[in-house]
């Protein structure tokens, strides 16, 4: 009986070890595939994001409540601010826009202005083509093509599921690029899901 129990115990231990090794290998495979996918991703950091029409921003001039407030970038890419009036924001990064405001405030209005700009609401992105609900959608930081497709209701039966075409919102040349499902979406981007050909 003891020998049989010992054999049974050894078999359980062996099966447990095999299962543990299998799980470890699976995690390693998933990790490698995740790293591979990450390396293929067209990553565009939001820190390099350029302001455009429809963005809502908050401007804080420290110690100057009258000069601070929430503003929207108009169709021409401008914002109207107290004292310095119309300021061009379109095409500028947050850091560049802070510098522009700072330079316009000194030395005529403030000796040493400290300005902070943050985006309250990004302009929407657009998806059309072979998705069930094409249209404009609110941007969320970290969004990828696959998330955008899900927001659009998923593919239609005619969709080319392996291909997507993207026009960057900040690209004045409106250049189309073929992207994969892990590519990051930015505000103002236009995403097209093409039709597959049989």
Phi and psi restraints in degrees (value plus and minus 20) as a CYANA .aco file:
   2 UNK   PHI     -83.0   -43.0
   2 UNK   PSI     -61.7   -21.7
   3 UNK   PHI     -83.1   -43.1
   3 UNK   PSI     -61.3   -21.3
   4 UNK   PHI     -85.6   -45.6
   4 UNK   PSI     -62.5   -22.5
   5 UNK   PHI     -83.2   -43.2
   5 UNK   PSI     -58.6   -18.6
   6 UNK   PHI     -85.1   -45.1
   6 UNK   PSI     -62.9   -22.9
   7 UNK   PHI     -83.3   -43.3
   7 UNK   PSI     -61.6   -21.6
   8 UNK   PHI     -83.2   -43.2
   8 UNK   PSI     -63.0   -23.0
   9 UNK   PHI     -82.7   -42.7
   9 UNK   PSI     -63.1   -23.1
  10 UNK   PHI     -83.4   -43.4
  10 UNK   PSI     -58.9   -18.9
  11 UNK   PHI     -85.4   -45.4
  11 UNK   PSI     -60.8   -20.8
  12 UNK   PHI     -82.6   -42.6
  12 UNK   PSI     -63.4   -23.4
  13 UNK   PHI     -82.5   -42.5
  13 UNK   PSI     -63.1   -23.1
  14 UNK   PHI     -83.1   -43.1
  14 UNK   PSI     -64.1   -24.1
  15 UNK   PHI     -84.8   -44.8
  15 UNK   PSI     -57.4   -17.4
  16 UNK   PHI     -84.4   -44.4
  16 UNK   PSI     -62.8   -22.8
  17 UNK   PHI     -83.8   -43.8
  17 UNK   PSI     -63.0   -23.0
  18 UNK   PHI     -81.5   -41.5
  18 UNK   PSI     -63.6   -23.6
  19 UNK   PHI     -83.2   -43.2
  19 UNK   PSI     -61.4   -21.4
  20 UNK   PHI     -83.9   -43.9
  20 UNK   PSI     -62.9   -22.9
  21 UNK   PHI     -83.3   -43.3
  21 UNK   PSI     -62.7   -22.7
  22 UNK   PHI     -79.9   -39.9
  22 UNK   PSI     -66.1   -26.1
  23 UNK   PHI     -82.2   -42.2
  23 UNK   PSI     -63.2   -23.2
  24 UNK   PHI     -81.5   -41.5
  24 UNK   PSI     -61.8   -21.8
  25 UNK   PHI     -85.1   -45.1
  25 UNK   PSI     -59.4   -19.4
  26 UNK   PHI     -83.5   -43.5
  26 UNK   PSI     -62.6   -22.6
  27 UNK   PHI     -82.2   -42.2
  27 UNK   PSI     -58.1   -18.1
  28 UNK   PHI     -86.0   -46.0
  28 UNK   PSI     -61.8   -21.8
  29 UNK   PHI     -82.7   -42.7
  29 UNK   PSI     -64.9   -24.9
  30 UNK   PHI     -84.0   -44.0
  30 UNK   PSI     -57.9   -17.9
  31 UNK   PHI     -85.5   -45.5
  31 UNK   PSI     -63.6   -23.6
  32 UNK   PHI     -83.8   -43.8
  32 UNK   PSI     -64.5   -24.5
  33 UNK   PHI     -86.2   -46.2
  33 UNK   PSI     -54.7   -14.7
  34 UNK   PHI     -86.9   -46.9
  34 UNK   PSI     -61.3   -21.3
  35 UNK   PHI     -85.7   -45.7
  35 UNK   PSI     -58.6   -18.6
  36 UNK   PHI     -83.4   -43.4
  36 UNK   PSI     -64.8   -24.8
  37 UNK   PHI     -82.7   -42.7
  37 UNK   PSI     -59.4   -19.4
  38 UNK   PHI     -83.4   -43.4
  38 UNK   PSI     -59.5   -19.5
  39 UNK   PHI     -88.6   -48.6
  39 UNK   PSI     -46.3    -6.3
  40 UNK   PHI    -106.8   -66.8
  40 UNK   PSI     -29.6    10.4
  41 UNK   PHI     -92.4   -52.4
  41 UNK   PSI     116.5   156.5
  42 UNK   PHI    -104.5   -64.5
  42 UNK   PSI      74.4   114.4
  43 UNK   PHI    -115.3   -75.3
  43 UNK   PSI     103.7   143.7
  44 UNK   PHI    -140.2  -100.2
  44 UNK   PSI      93.2   133.2
  45 UNK   PHI     -88.5   -48.5
  45 UNK   PSI     121.1   161.1
  46 UNK   PHI     -87.4   -47.4
  46 UNK   PSI     -39.3     0.7
  47 UNK   PHI     -86.9   -46.9
  47 UNK   PSI     -40.7    -0.7
  48 UNK   PHI    -117.1   -77.1
  48 UNK   PSI     -11.1    28.9
  49 UNK   PHI     -82.9   -42.9
  49 UNK   PSI     118.5   158.5
  50 UNK   PHI    -128.4   -88.4
  50 UNK   PSI     112.7   152.7
  51 UNK   PHI     -83.0   -43.0
  51 UNK   PSI     129.3   169.3
  52 UNK   PHI    -175.0  -135.0
  52 UNK   PSI     154.5   194.5
  53 UNK   PHI     -75.1   -35.1
  53 UNK   PSI     109.0   149.0
  54 UNK   PHI      81.7   121.7
  54 UNK   PSI     -35.0     5.0
  55 UNK   PHI     -91.1   -51.1
  55 UNK   PSI     118.6   158.6
  56 UNK   PHI    -128.1   -88.1
  56 UNK   PSI     105.4   145.4
  57 UNK   PHI    -146.6  -106.6
  57 UNK   PSI     140.1   180.1
  58 UNK   PHI    -135.3   -95.3
  58 UNK   PSI     107.3   147.3
  59 UNK   PHI    -130.6   -90.6
  59 UNK   PSI     103.5   143.5
  60 UNK   PHI    -136.7   -96.7
  60 UNK   PSI     100.3   140.3
  61 UNK   PHI    -126.8   -86.8
  61 UNK   PSI      88.5   128.5
  62 UNK   PHI     -78.0   -38.0
  62 UNK   PSI     107.9   147.9
  63 UNK   PHI      60.4   100.4
  63 UNK   PSI     -15.1    24.9
  64 UNK   PHI    -154.0  -114.0
  64 UNK   PSI      59.6    99.6
  65 UNK   PHI     -81.4   -41.4
  65 UNK   PSI     -54.1   -14.1
  66 UNK   PHI     -86.1   -46.1
  66 UNK   PSI     -42.5    -2.5
  67 UNK   PHI    -117.5   -77.5
  67 UNK   PSI     -24.8    15.2
  68 UNK   PHI    -119.3   -79.3
  68 UNK   PSI     139.5   179.5
  69 UNK   PHI     141.7   181.7
  69 UNK   PSI    -197.8  -157.8
  70 UNK   PHI    -123.8   -83.8
  70 UNK   PSI     115.4   155.4
  71 UNK   PHI    -159.0  -119.0
  71 UNK   PSI     139.4   179.4
  72 UNK   PHI    -140.4  -100.4
  72 UNK   PSI     117.6   157.6
  73 UNK   PHI     -93.7   -53.7
  73 UNK   PSI     103.9   143.9
  74 UNK   PHI    -100.3   -60.3
  74 UNK   PSI    -197.0  -157.0
  75 UNK   PHI     -83.0   -43.0
  75 UNK   PSI     -40.7    -0.7
  76 UNK   PHI    -114.4   -74.4
  76 UNK   PSI     -19.6    20.4
  77 UNK   PHI      65.5   105.5
  77 UNK   PSI      -2.4    37.6
  78 UNK   PHI    -128.8   -88.8
  78 UNK   PSI     140.4   180.4
  79 UNK   PHI    -152.4  -112.4
  79 UNK   PSI     117.2   157.2
  80 UNK   PHI    -118.6   -78.6
  80 UNK   PSI      95.8   135.8
  81 UNK   PHI    -132.9   -92.9
  81 UNK   PSI     132.5   172.5
  82 UNK   PHI     -78.6   -38.6
  82 UNK   PSI     125.7   165.7
  83 UNK   PHI      50.8    90.8
  83 UNK   PSI     -76.2   -36.2
  84 UNK   PHI    -112.4   -72.4
  84 UNK   PSI     -21.5    18.5
  85 UNK   PHI      41.2    81.2
  85 UNK   PSI    -151.3  -111.3
  86 UNK   PHI     -97.3   -57.3
  86 UNK   PSI     106.3   146.3
  87 UNK   PHI    -146.7  -106.7
  87 UNK   PSI     112.8   152.8
  88 UNK   PHI     -99.3   -59.3
  88 UNK   PSI     103.7   143.7
  89 UNK   PHI    -134.5   -94.5
  89 UNK   PSI     -43.5    -3.5
  90 UNK   PHI     -78.5   -38.5
  90 UNK   PSI     109.5   149.5
  91 UNK   PHI      66.8   106.8
  91 UNK   PSI     -23.0    17.0
  92 UNK   PHI    -118.6   -78.6
  92 UNK   PSI     128.0   168.0
  93 UNK   PHI     -96.7   -56.7
  93 UNK   PSI     148.5   188.5
  94 UNK   PHI     -78.1   -38.1
  94 UNK   PSI     -65.2   -25.2
  95 UNK   PHI     -82.4   -42.4
  95 UNK   PSI     -63.0   -23.0
  96 UNK   PHI     -84.8   -44.8
  96 UNK   PSI     -59.5   -19.5
  97 UNK   PHI     -87.5   -47.5
  97 UNK   PSI     -57.2   -17.2
  98 UNK   PHI     -79.1   -39.1
  98 UNK   PSI     -62.0   -22.0
  99 UNK   PHI     -85.5   -45.5
  99 UNK   PSI     -60.7   -20.7
 100 UNK   PHI     -80.8   -40.8
 100 UNK   PSI     -67.3   -27.3
 101 UNK   PHI     -83.9   -43.9
 101 UNK   PSI     -64.1   -24.1
 102 UNK   PHI     -77.5   -37.5
 102 UNK   PSI     -66.1   -26.1
 103 UNK   PHI     -87.0   -47.0
 103 UNK   PSI     -50.9   -10.9
 104 UNK   PHI     -96.7   -56.7
 104 UNK   PSI     -46.7    -6.7
 105 UNK   PHI    -100.6   -60.6
 105 UNK   PSI     -48.2    -8.2
 106 UNK   PHI    -128.7   -88.7
 106 UNK   PSI     128.7   168.7
 107 UNK   PHI    -113.2   -73.2
 107 UNK   PSI     -19.1    20.9
 108 UNK   PHI     -86.2   -46.2
 108 UNK   PSI     -56.2   -16.2
 109 UNK   PHI    -128.7   -88.7
 109 UNK   PSI     -62.6   -22.6
 110 UNK   PHI    -155.0  -115.0
 110 UNK   PSI     124.7   164.7
 111 UNK   PHI     -93.7   -53.7
 111 UNK   PSI     -68.7   -28.7
 112 UNK   PHI    -156.6  -116.6
 112 UNK   PSI      53.2    93.2
 113 UNK   PHI     -89.3   -49.3
 113 UNK   PSI     120.3   160.3
 114 UNK   PHI    -136.5   -96.5
 114 UNK   PSI      97.3   137.3
 115 UNK   PHI    -139.4   -99.4
 115 UNK   PSI     117.0   157.0
 116 UNK   PHI    -149.1  -109.1
 116 UNK   PSI     112.3   152.3
 117 UNK   PHI    -143.2  -103.2
 117 UNK   PSI     115.2   155.2
 118 UNK   PHI    -157.4  -117.4
 118 UNK   PSI     133.0   173.0
 119 UNK   PHI    -110.8   -70.8
 119 UNK   PSI     104.3   144.3
 120 UNK   PHI    -105.1   -65.1
 120 UNK   PSI     -68.8   -28.8
 121 UNK   PHI    -158.6  -118.6
 121 UNK   PSI     103.4   143.4
 122 UNK   PHI     -97.8   -57.8
 122 UNK   PSI     132.2   172.2
 123 UNK   PHI     -85.2   -45.2
 123 UNK   PSI     136.1   176.1
 124 UNK   PHI     -92.9   -52.9
 124 UNK   PSI     146.7   186.7
 125 UNK   PHI    -130.2   -90.2
 125 UNK   PSI     147.9   187.9
 126 UNK   PHI    -147.0  -107.0
 126 UNK   PSI     122.2   162.2
 127 UNK   PHI    -154.1  -114.1
 127 UNK   PSI     112.5   152.5
 128 UNK   PHI    -165.5  -125.5
 128 UNK   PSI     159.9   199.9
 129 UNK   PHI      77.9   117.9
 129 UNK   PSI    -158.9  -118.9
 130 UNK   PHI    -108.1   -68.1
 130 UNK   PSI      40.1    80.1
 131 UNK   PHI    -144.0  -104.0
 131 UNK   PSI     138.5   178.5
 132 UNK   PHI     -93.3   -53.3
 132 UNK   PSI     -49.7    -9.7
 133 UNK   PHI    -151.5  -111.5
 133 UNK   PSI      54.9    94.9
 134 UNK   PHI     -85.7   -45.7
 134 UNK   PSI     134.7   174.7
 135 UNK   PHI     133.2   173.2
 135 UNK   PSI    -184.1  -144.1
 136 UNK   PHI    -119.8   -79.8
 136 UNK   PSI     123.7   163.7
 137 UNK   PHI    -156.8  -116.8
 137 UNK   PSI     128.7   168.7
 138 UNK   PHI     -85.6   -45.6
 138 UNK   PSI     117.2   157.2
 139 UNK   PHI    -100.1   -60.1
 139 UNK   PSI     120.9   160.9
 140 UNK   PHI    -147.0  -107.0
 140 UNK   PSI     110.5   150.5
 141 UNK   PHI     -77.0   -37.0
 141 UNK   PSI     114.3   154.3
 142 UNK   PHI      71.7   111.7
 142 UNK   PSI     -17.3    22.7
 143 UNK   PHI     -89.6   -49.6
 143 UNK   PSI     121.3   161.3
 144 UNK   PHI    -138.4   -98.4
 144 UNK   PSI     152.4   192.4
 145 UNK   PHI     -75.6   -35.6
 145 UNK   PSI     -62.4   -22.4
 146 UNK   PHI     -81.6   -41.6
 146 UNK   PSI     -56.5   -16.5
 147 UNK   PHI     -89.2   -49.2
 147 UNK   PSI     -58.7   -18.7
 148 UNK   PHI     -83.7   -43.7
 148 UNK   PSI     -60.8   -20.8
 149 UNK   PHI     -82.5   -42.5
 149 UNK   PSI     -61.2   -21.2
 150 UNK   PHI     -83.6   -43.6
 150 UNK   PSI     -61.4   -21.4
 151 UNK   PHI     -81.6   -41.6
 151 UNK   PSI     -54.3   -14.3
 152 UNK   PHI     -99.8   -59.8
 152 UNK   PSI      -9.2    30.8
 153 UNK   PHI      67.9   107.9
 153 UNK   PSI     -15.2    24.8
 154 UNK   PHI      67.9   107.9
 154 UNK   PSI     157.9   197.9
 155 UNK   PHI     -92.8   -52.8
 155 UNK   PSI     130.9   170.9
 156 UNK   PHI    -103.1   -63.1
 156 UNK   PSI     152.3   192.3
 157 UNK   PHI     -90.3   -50.3
 157 UNK   PSI     -36.9     3.1
 158 UNK   PHI    -111.5   -71.5
 158 UNK   PSI     -23.0    17.0
 159 UNK   PHI     -88.2   -48.2
 159 UNK   PSI     124.5   164.5
 160 UNK   PHI    -105.4   -65.4
 160 UNK   PSI      80.1   120.1
 161 UNK   PHI     -96.0   -56.0
 161 UNK   PSI     -32.0     8.0
 162 UNK   PHI    -122.5   -82.5
 162 UNK   PSI     -18.7    21.3
 163 UNK   PHI    -153.3  -113.3
 163 UNK   PSI     120.6   160.6
 164 UNK   PHI    -162.3  -122.3
 164 UNK   PSI     127.9   167.9
 165 UNK   PHI    -138.5   -98.5
 165 UNK   PSI     112.2   152.2
 166 UNK   PHI    -145.9  -105.9
 166 UNK   PSI     115.1   155.1
 167 UNK   PHI    -135.7   -95.7
 167 UNK   PSI     100.0   140.0
 168 UNK   PHI     -89.5   -49.5
 168 UNK   PSI     116.9   156.9
 169 UNK   PHI     -80.7   -40.7
 169 UNK   PSI     -51.1   -11.1
 170 UNK   PHI    -112.0   -72.0
 170 UNK   PSI     -15.1    24.9
 171 UNK   PHI    -109.3   -69.3
 171 UNK   PSI      89.0   129.0
 172 UNK   PHI     -86.5   -46.5
 172 UNK   PSI     -46.3    -6.3
 173 UNK   PHI    -101.8   -61.8
 173 UNK   PSI     -28.6    11.4
 174 UNK   PHI      34.3    74.3
 174 UNK   PSI      23.2    63.2
 175 UNK   PHI     -94.2   -54.2
 175 UNK   PSI     112.4   152.4
 176 UNK   PHI    -109.0   -69.0
 176 UNK   PSI     115.8   155.8
 177 UNK   PHI    -151.3  -111.3
 177 UNK   PSI     120.9   160.9
 178 UNK   PHI    -102.8   -62.8
 178 UNK   PSI     108.7   148.7
 179 UNK   PHI    -149.3  -109.3
 179 UNK   PSI     143.8   183.8
 180 UNK   PHI    -117.5   -77.5
 180 UNK   PSI     159.5   199.5
 181 UNK   PHI     -93.6   -53.6
 181 UNK   PSI     -31.3     8.7
 182 UNK   PHI    -118.1   -78.1
 182 UNK   PSI     -15.8    24.2
 183 UNK   PHI     -89.1   -49.1
 183 UNK   PSI     118.5   158.5
 184 UNK   PHI     -93.0   -53.0
 184 UNK   PSI     121.8   161.8
 185 UNK   PHI    -118.3   -78.3
 185 UNK   PSI     121.6   161.6
 186 UNK   PHI    -140.7  -100.7
 186 UNK   PSI     139.8   179.8
 187 UNK   PHI     -76.3   -36.3
 187 UNK   PSI     119.1   159.1
 188 UNK   PHI      64.8   104.8
 188 UNK   PSI     -28.0    12.0
 189 UNK   PHI     -85.4   -45.4
 189 UNK   PSI     130.6   170.6
 190 UNK   PHI    -138.0   -98.0
 190 UNK   PSI      97.9   137.9
 191 UNK   PHI    -130.1   -90.1
 191 UNK   PSI     109.0   149.0
 192 UNK   PHI    -138.5   -98.5
 192 UNK   PSI     110.7   150.7
 193 UNK   PHI    -123.0   -83.0
 193 UNK   PSI      90.3   130.3
 194 UNK   PHI     -96.1   -56.1
 194 UNK   PSI     147.3   187.3
 195 UNK   PHI    -105.2   -65.2
 195 UNK   PSI     121.9   161.9
 196 UNK   PHI    -105.9   -65.9
 196 UNK   PSI     131.5   171.5
 197 UNK   PHI    -126.7   -86.7
 197 UNK   PSI     111.0   151.0
